Amino acid sequence: MRHLLRPLVPLVLLAACAPASSSAPPPAQPNLPSRVLQAGGSTDIRLNNEAAPEAMRVAAEAARVWELLPAVYAELQIPLGTLEPAQRRIGNTRISLRRRLADAPLSRYLDCGSGLTAAPYADTYLVTASILTTLQPAEGSATDVFTTVSASARNPGTSSDPLACSSRGTLEQRIVELLRQRLQQ
């Protein structure tokens, strides 16, 4: 009987490797770290599905919006580490945050996963982030605002590897909201 099954093994393996005949696109994967348990330890796997930042349009000329951006960053309590007037880029590429950004918990802006108690790591771990906003003139007298947020979180009590965080898109929206408020003043 064993000699009869031996020729079938390659066919079964080949069939298992064949692509499924589905026309639906695969579901999007979350940008959260996963832990794979292996014999003798575990391995962290990080999936990074960050897309290019989307433009949010502001109804004002780029020069005027550029004048207001430092005050917006100050209101959000983001110290400026990058200020490039020629490229109209402003922000900080290495800011350490703990629990809050201005008046809001970090979990409002970042998803870094959560522990067994469901407490968001963004609110309990030390977060290192890069927050950069770039302006580009748009049609008419409008300006496209591009904000890129990337971050990682690390348990301050351990020497573990940092966890990748993903932006919820709310900080990018908040920056534009504050710009629009200042433009109306």
C-alpha positions, 0 to 999 in steps of 0.5 A: 500500500505504501508504494501505491501512495508514494507517486501521489505525494508530489501531486498533493503537494503541487495542488496545495501550492496552486493559487486559489481561483478567487477574483476577490483581492486579498484582505488588507493586513493590519500594520501591527506586529505579530509574534510567532512562537518557535521552538526555543523562543519567539520571533517578532514579525512587523508588517508595514502597510504605510501608504504615502501621505494623502494631500489635504487641501487648504484654501490659502496660498502656500506662503501664508500656510507656511507662516502658520505651521510653526504655531500649529506645531507649537500648539500640538507641543511638537518641538521643531527639529526640521525647518526647511523653508525651500522645501516648505517642510517642517516637523521633527524626525525624532521626538520622544513622547510619553502617554500624551501629545498636547491635550490628547492620549497618544492612542488617539493618533497612533495604533501601537497594539495593546497588551493583555489588559487591552491598554493601548501601548501608545499610552503606556510605552515610550514612543519615538516618532517622526512627524513631518509636514510638507506644503505644495502649491495647488490649483488657484490659491490653494495649498496641499498639506502632506503630513507623514507620521511614523512611530515605534513604541518600546516598553521602558522597563525592558530591553525588548525590540520596539513595536511598529506603530501606525498612524490613525490619520487623526494627527494629520487631520488635526494639523489641517484643522488647526491651520484652517482655524488660524486662517479664519482668524 
